[in-house]
Amino acid sequence: MKKVLYCLVLVLSLAGCGYKPLYSSSSDGRGVVASLSSISIQETDTRAGQLVRNSLLSSIRPAGTAGDDRYKLILNPELTQSTLVDQSIPGIKRQRLRLTVTYQLIETGAGAEVNSGKTFSAVSYDVIREPVADLQAEANATSRAAKEVASDIHTRLAAFMAGRGNQ
């Protein structure tokens, strides 16, 4: 009985706090998902930037769900590498790859910036001085960093659209 009463109090307190799920629809039927699908994403000239763009496209504009291009997202990726550990014996080096992306969300009608931010991901990988394995390790690290950055940008844009009332 005590647990039931506790659950009832918890549910009633949540109902009065104004909590609203991020991906719920607004009263006019437009939700965060529809607002996100109206963002076109500008192409970038780097491989890391293209990976971030592709990840964002698959999460906010899956095939067949694109809306009218009401917003344009501009990505400015910067990829840096540094050595964490360099052991001559047994010949292994640990590299850190840092992907930093600055983004701007532009409302296409007004041409004004409505949201911007900067995010990063730092991942590491081993260089074992085997050319094919080293290339694949670096490519995998770049892909992991791009997915993390894209996920963060997606969450930030969803929160922005939810706070904006899904206009």
C-alpha positions as CSV (number, residue, x, y, z in Angstrom):
1,M,0.0,0.0,0.0
2,K,2.8,2.3,0.9
3,K,4.5,1.8,-2.5
4,V,1.2,2.5,-4.4
5,L,0.7,5.7,-2.5
6,Y,4.3,6.7,-3.2
7,C,3.9,6.0,-6.9
8,L,0.7,8.0,-7.0
9,V,2.3,11.0,-5.4
10,L,5.2,10.8,-7.8
11,V,2.9,10.6,-10.9
12,L,0.8,13.5,-9.7
13,S,3.9,15.6,-9.0
14,L,5.2,15.0,-12.5
15,A,1.9,15.9,-14.0
16,G,2.1,19.3,-12.4
17,C,5.7,20.2,-13.1
18,G,5.3,21.0,-16.8
19,Y,7.5,18.2,-18.0
20,K,7.1,17.6,-21.7
21,P,8.9,14.9,-23.7
22,L,11.4,16.2,-26.2
23,Y,9.9,14.5,-29.2
24,S,6.2,15.1,-28.4
25,S,4.0,17.0,-30.9
26,S,2.8,20.5,-30.3
27,S,-0.9,21.5,-30.5
28,D,-0.7,22.3,-34.2
29,G,0.7,18.8,-35.0
30,R,4.3,19.9,-35.7
31,G,6.8,18.3,-33.5
32,V,10.6,18.4,-33.1
33,V,11.0,15.6,-35.6
34,A,9.1,17.7,-38.3
35,S,11.2,20.7,-37.4
36,L,14.5,18.8,-37.6
37,S,13.5,17.4,-41.0
38,S,13.3,20.9,-42.4
39,I,17.0,21.5,-41.8
40,S,19.3,21.2,-44.9
41,I,22.9,20.4,-44.1
42,Q,25.6,22.1,-46.2
43,E,28.3,19.9,-47.6
44,T,31.8,20.1,-46.2
45,D,35.2,19.7,-47.9
46,T,36.8,17.3,-45.4
47,R,36.2,13.6,-44.8
48,A,35.5,14.1,-41.1
49,G,33.0,16.8,-41.9
50,Q,31.3,14.6,-44.5
51,L,31.0,11.8,-41.9
52,V,29.4,14.2,-39.4
53,R,27.0,15.4,-42.2
54,N,26.1,11.9,-43.2
55,S,25.4,10.9,-39.6
56,L,23.2,13.9,-39.1
57,L,21.3,13.3,-42.3
58,S,20.5,9.8,-41.4
59,S,19.2,10.9,-37.9
60,I,17.3,14.1,-38.7
61,R,16.4,13.6,-42.4
62,P,16.1,9.9,-43.1
63,A,15.2,9.1,-46.7
64,G,11.7,10.2,-47.6
65,T,11.2,12.4,-44.5
66,A,12.7,15.7,-45.6
67,G,10.5,18.7,-45.2
68,D,10.7,22.1,-46.7
69,D,14.2,23.6,-46.2
70,R,13.4,26.2,-43.6
71,Y,16.8,26.1,-42.0
72,K,20.4,25.6,-43.2
73,L,23.0,24.0,-41.0
74,I,26.6,25.0,-41.6
75,L,29.3,22.7,-40.2
76,N,33.0,23.8,-39.7
77,P,35.0,20.7,-38.7
78,E,38.6,20.7,-37.5
79,L,40.5,17.5,-37.0
80,T,43.7,17.4,-35.0
81,Q,45.9,14.5,-33.9
82,S,48.5,14.2,-31.2
83,T,50.7,11.5,-29.8
84,L,49.7,10.2,-26.3
85,V,52.3,7.4,-25.9
86,D,55.3,6.5,-28.1
87,Q,57.0,3.3,-27.2
88,S,59.9,2.4,-29.4
89,I,59.7,-1.1,-27.9
90,P,57.4,-2.9,-28.8
91,G,56.9,-0.3,-31.5
92,I,53.4,0.9,-30.6
93,K,52.2,4.5,-30.5
94,R,48.9,5.7,-29.0
95,Q,47.4,8.6,-31.0
96,R,44.6,10.9,-30.0
97,L,42.2,12.3,-32.6
98,R,40.2,15.3,-31.7
99,L,37.3,16.4,-33.9
100,T,35.9,19.9,-33.1
101,V,32.9,21.1,-35.0
102,T,31.5,24.6,-34.9
103,Y,28.0,24.8,-36.3
104,Q,25.5,27.5,-37.3
105,L,21.8,27.1,-37.9
106,I,20.5,29.7,-40.3
107,E,16.8,30.4,-40.9
108,T,16.6,30.5,-44.7
109,G,13.7,32.9,-44.9
110,A,15.3,35.7,-42.8
111,G,18.9,34.6,-43.5
112,A,19.6,35.1,-39.8
113,E,21.5,32.8,-37.5
114,V,19.1,31.4,-34.9
115,N,21.4,28.9,-33.2
116,S,25.1,28.1,-33.0
117,G,27.5,26.1,-31.0
118,K,30.7,24.2,-30.7
119,T,31.2,20.6,-29.8
120,F,34.1,18.1,-29.9
121,S,35.0,14.4,-29.5
122,A,38.4,13.0,-28.5
123,V,39.1,9.4,-29.3
124,S,42.3,7.4,-29.3
125,Y,43.7,4.6,-31.3
126,D,46.9,2.5,-31.6
127,V,49.5,2.8,-34.4
128,I,51.3,-0.5,-34.6
129,R,53.4,0.4,-37.7
130,E,51.4,-1.9,-40.0
131,P,50.2,0.4,-42.8
132,V,46.8,-1.2,-43.5
133,A,46.0,-1.7,-39.8
134,D,47.1,1.8,-39.0
135,L,44.9,3.4,-41.8
136,Q,41.9,1.3,-40.6
137,A,42.4,2.3,-37.0
138,E,42.6,6.0,-37.9
139,A,39.5,5.6,-40.1
140,N,37.6,3.9,-37.3
141,A,38.6,6.6,-34.8
142,T,37.5,9.3,-37.2
143,S,34.1,7.6,-37.7
144,R,33.6,7.2,-34.0
145,A,34.4,10.8,-33.4
146,A,32.1,11.9,-36.2
147,K,29.2,9.9,-34.8
148,E,29.7,11.3,-31.3
149,V,29.8,14.9,-32.6
150,A,26.7,14.4,-34.8
151,S,24.8,12.9,-31.9
152,D,25.6,15.9,-29.8
153,I,24.6,18.4,-32.5
154,H,21.4,16.4,-33.1
155,T,20.5,16.6,-29.4
156,R,21.3,20.3,-29.2
157,L,19.2,21.1,-32.3
158,A,16.3,19.0,-31.0
159,A,16.4,20.9,-27.7
160,F,16.5,24.2,-29.6
161,M,13.5,23.3,-31.7
162,A,11.6,22.1,-28.7
163,G,12.3,25.3,-26.8
164,R,11.4,27.4,-29.9
165,G,7.9,25.8,-29.9
166,N,8.6,24.0,-33.2
167,Q,7.9,27.0,-35.3
